[in-house]
Amino acid sequence: MYEIKFNQSEKEYKLSTKEGDIFIEDEKVNWDISKTDHQSFHIIYKNKTFTAHVDEIDYDNKTFKLQLNGKVVELELKDKMDLLLEEMGISDMDSNQVNDVKAPMPGLIIDIMVAPGDEVKKGDPLLILEAMKMENVIKAEGDGTISEIKANKGDSVEKNQLIIQF
């Protein structure tokens, strides 16, 4: 079971497959679709023809941008796991905001590259932790603003010790 949300509508459509057939809201979709090139398709649905071209695919966020007869359509797809997490009230676990940074292993802080008040983006280096004679660059797992740094350069830290708060 999947849910698809179109950018033109707040309504979410339930999409499912069974034995190779596609169903939208439990109604079988009878269409003729053929690939015309690497990213384009010709579709006949309810006696109307459509040309669909895939402009962008973001697999991480499960979003798609296509041109349907020249009109841009954005789709957001939710799979069974997304729907289950949403039902349990924990669907925002993959948000890009960071809450804190803890030491992934015991080690020595070689350098801290940020200060309180700094805004960081996902992937920005935060600190260097030396562990087992290797230097590990700890990067931001999401966007945020540093509120407090709980350790100093030269400190030894234990696994899961809080180092940076957002």
Secondary structure, DSSP 8 states (H G I E B T S, - for coil): -EEEEETT-S-EEEEEEETTEEEETTEE--EEEEEEETTEEEEEETTEEEEEEEEEEETTTTEEEEEETTEEEEEEEE-HHHHHHHHTT-GGGG-SB--EEE-SSSEEEEEE---TT-EE-TT-EEEEEEETTEEEEEE-SSBEE--EE---TT-EE-TT-EEEE-
